[in-house]
Amino acid sequence: MFKIGDLVVHPMHGAGVIDNIVQERVAGTIQEYYEFRMCMGGLLLKIPVANSQVIGVRSIISPAEAETLLSAIPELTVEVNSNWNKRYQENLLRIKSGDLYEVARVIKSLMHRESRRGLSTGERKMLHNAKQILISEIVLTEHAEYGEVEARVDQAMMQLPVC
């Protein structure tokens, strides 16, 4: 169980902080919720405490893990599926997994596709969301500026190899 002030990650929204733990009556039963505030954009979510593990809410990575991830990005290989619908579904599953390496694969494949062919509106939005998830966690763990982390991520993503 998390406590107020913990830095956590929601797999579909990125990193933030537990602002509060509240009890609310829903459908006649009282349930506890984490009030999760994203540091980027200030989005406030209420996450059921009982379902937080199923959803994939986890603590943020350490600064050492962030550096290991950033240094591993150039070596990540990504598959380039030509079928838009299949590619979109695979990328969505990777993001939902909450695994930052899988999120990085999505970003890398979409950035390389964008540089060669361009992206559809849906994939452009997915790229933006995936970058937000990755960058928000590194910003919090390293106490860094968003623009600085974004530049480091972009530089790492555009390095080869790509399959």
Secondary structure, 3 states (H helix, E strand, C coil): CCCCCCEEEECCCEEEEEEEEEEEEECCEEEEEEEEEECCCCCEEEEEHHHHHHHCCEECCCHHHHHHHHHHHHHCCCCCCCCHHHHHHHHHHHHHCCCHHHHHHHHHHHHHHHHHCCCCHHHHHHHHHHHHHHHHHHHHHHCCCHHHHHHHHHHHHCCCCCC
